[in-house]
Structure formats: C-alpha cells, structure tokens
C-alpha cells in the first residue's frame, strides 16, 4: 500500500519513523526528550542509507552501512558508553517493532530493506 508512493515520500516516512524510534529509545534511557537530535539522526541515517542504496549496494549493505554513523551520532548525543549501549539496543528493538507493524498492516518494507515481511 505505502510502497506505491513516490520515493521522496517514502524517504520522509522512513525519516519520521527512524526519528521516532531514536526519540523513544533515547527517552527511555536518559529520561530526556531529544526532538531535534532524533530528527537529525533520522535524516542523516536515512539519507545515508538511501545514498548507499542508490549506488546499487545489496540490501544487507544498506542496513549495515549507517551503523557506524549511528554509533557516532549516539556518542554525540549521550557520551556515556553504558547509556549508549542500552539506547542502541532499545532503538533497534523499537525500530524492528515499527517495521513489523508497518509491513504487516501497510505493506511498507522500506525501514529494513533486507527484511521484507510481505510478498
């Protein structure tokens, strides 16, 4: 359903849900709301992943390429390794739940391109 939308709109959806997962993960770990940081991370990570995908990289590379950028941006926001580790696990857990929900109900697989959950 959503996969039929134009690429810029799909990218915006991915940015918003990436920012949402980061915002929730950071809030659960640090008990502070990081609106700007979450939106910035969503933009950077999704645009980087989109750039890697546009170069023709395999789906696993599109998912793996932003991970070093994730870690760098997480360090910039939290600066405490223990909080970073907890936040990163929570962020991915939230991101996977969002991916499953969007894929199952709206047929939107762009959050994790290597893990398509519908045909």
N, C-alpha and C positions, 0 to 999 in steps of 0.2 A: 504494500500500500504506500508507505512513505518512500520506498526506494524508487518510485516513479517520479519523484520531484527532481527539479534541476540540481546540478552539482553544488552551486553556491548555497542553496537552501539546506541541502544535506550536510554540508560542512558547518553551517550555522547550528544545525540541530546537534551535531557531534560536539561542537564547541560548548554549547549550553549544558549538555549532559555530562561532559567531561568536567566543566566548571562546577556543576552540582556535586559530582562525586568528590572532587577535591575539597569543595567547601564543607561538605558534611564530614569527610574524613578529618580535615584539619580541626573542625569544631569539636568533634568527639575526643580528639587527643589533647587539644590545647585550650578548650573552652573559650575560644575567641572566634569571632566571625571575621573571616578573611574574604570579603566580597571582591575587592579589586585583585588581590593575589590569585584567587580562584579563577576569575575571568581571564586574567593574563596568562596563567598556566594553561587554561583551556585553549586559548588562542595559539600560544606557542606550540604546544604539543600537537594539536590537531593540524595546524598548518605545516609543521614539520613532517608529520605522518602523511599528509596529503601530498607534500612535495616528494617524499620518498616513493609513494605510490605512483605519482605521475612520471617518475623516472623508469617505471616498469619493474620495480622490485617485487619479489614474491610476497605473498600475504604475511608470512611469518616475519619478514624484514620490516614490513610496515608497522607491525605491532612492536617489534623489538627495538627499532631504531630510536624512538623517543625515550626509551628507558634512561639513558644517561642524562638526557635533558630533564627528565622527571626528577632524578636524584639531585641534580644541580639546583633546580628551582626549589625543591623541597628544602635543601640546605639553606638557600637564601631566605626562605620564609621562617623555618623553625630553628635552625642552627644547633640542634641538640640531637645527637645520633639515636638515642633511645626513643625520643618522640618521633623522629623521622621514620624509624623502622615500624613503629606502631601505626603511624599515619599512613605509610605506604601500603601496608597490608590492608588497612581499613579502606583506603581509597580504591584499591583493586577489587576488594570484596563488593563494595557499593557499585563500582563500575560494572562488574560482572552481573550483579542483580539487575541493574538498569538495562544492560544488554539483553538479558534473558527476557525481561518484561517487554521491551520494545520489539524484539524479534518475534516473540510469541504472539503478541496482540496486534502489532502494527507492521509486521514483516519488514523491519528496519535492521539491517545487519552491518551498518557502517561503523558502529562503535568498535567492534572487534572483527575486522575483515577476514581474518584467518579462521574464525569460528562462526560459520553460518549455521543458524539453528532452524531454518525452514527451507523448503525446496522452492 
